[in-house]
Amino acid sequence: MPQRPSSKRNEYRCSLEINQNGKYCLRVRASFGGHAWVLSVYALASTFDRAFKKLGQTLDYLQRNEDRLWFWIVDRSNDIHLAEEMLRDGGLHLDRRTDFPKRSATITLPVEKPVPAFLLAPARRTLAETVAGMRMPVASD
């Protein structure tokens, strides 16, 4: 008998920006369906390819550690530093910014399932178009 698909899904909004130092800032706003909470994280990378590789690692990390993160961030919110240490283990930082870029890629996954590579291809295209629109010519001396 086929299994009924789970109605609980995690949604990840992903954005890529270039900061003033020329680094790529990958921002991910995760909406976890299992516990109905939101977590915003960011990571820095030196190239677009590294930023995209980091995106795959970030999604894997968040999918695998949803329950642990939920426990330490939501239930134990008085000790936010411990949650930040957990995120640092995954190479991430807690994003305290409230705004999120309108131009972003969205990836939806079943709870606690691995991230299939074919779902990342449309996100890569969207993020590449976003970054291409941001690039400004560098003034030479």
N, C-alpha and C positions, 0 to 999 in steps of 0.2 A: 504494500500500500504506500503510495507516495506521501511524503511529509508535506504538511501545509507550511508555506513560507511564513517566517516570523514577521509579525507586524512591528516589532521593535527594531529600529534601524538607527545607525549613527550617521549623522550628516556632517561633512567636513567642508567648510568654506575656506578656500586657499587663495592667498594673494601673494604677489611677488612685487617688491619695490626695490629701487636702487637708492641707497642712502647717500648722504653727502660725501662719504669716504669712498664711494664707488663699490661698496659691498651690496650684495643681494640680501634683502631682508625678506625671509619667508615667514608669512603669518598664517596661522591656521586657527580657525574658530570651530571647535568641535561641539556639536550638539549630540549628546548621548541619549539615545532613546530608552535604554535599559533603566536608567535612574532619573531621566528627565532633568539634566543639568547641562550647563555650558562651560567650556574651558577654552580660554584663548592663550595660545603659546606662539613664540617666535624663535627663529634661528637665523644665524648669519652665515653666508657662504661667499666665497670669492668669485665664483663663476656661475653662469646659468646652469651648466650641467651638474655642478656640485649642489646647487640649490635644489634642483629637481631630484637628485639622488637623496638629498636630505628629506624631501617631501615624502618619498616612499618609506624611508626609515621612520619618519615621524608618525605616519599613519599606522605603520606596523606597531610601533611602540604604544600609541594611544589605544589601538584595538586590543592589544594584549594586556595592558595595565589599567583598563577602565575601572575595575572594581577597587583596586588599590588607590588609584588617584581620587576616586569619588570619596572613599573613606577618609583620606587625609585632608582633602580640600574642603569637602562639604561638612562632614561630621566633626572633624577636628579643626575647624577653621580658626581656632585660637592659636594654633601653631602652624602658621602659613609657611614658616621657614623650612620645616621638614618637607612640605610638599614641593617647595622650590628645589630642594636637594634631590628629590626623586626625579623631577623634570630634568635637572642637570645631568643625571645619570643617562638620560636619553639624548643629551646634547641640546636641550631646549631651555627656554626661559619663559617665565610667566609674563604674559602680555597684559599690562594694566590699562592699555588704551581702550577707550570706550567706542571710538569710531572704527569702522572697518570699510575698506575701499569698496565702492559699488561694483567695480569691475573685478570679479573673482570667479574662480572655478569651483564647482560644487561636486563632491563625490559622496555618494550614499552607499553604505555597506551594512549588511546584516551584523548584529551584535556579535562580537567575539569571533568573527571569521577573518581569515587572512585577506590581504589586499591583492586582488588579481591585477596583473600588470596591464591588461587591456583596458581597465578603467582609468588608468593614469594617462593614456595617450590623448584624450580630449582635453584633459587638464593641462598637459604640457603645451598643447597648441594655444589654448587660451592665455596661459601665463606668458608664453613667448610673445604673443601679440601685445599684451599689456606692457611688457618690458620694452619692446621695440618702440612703442609710442612714447616712452619716458626718456629714452636716451637723448642726451643733449650733447652737442658738439663741445669738445674740450678746447678752450682758448689756448693758443700757443703763444709763447713769448716772442 
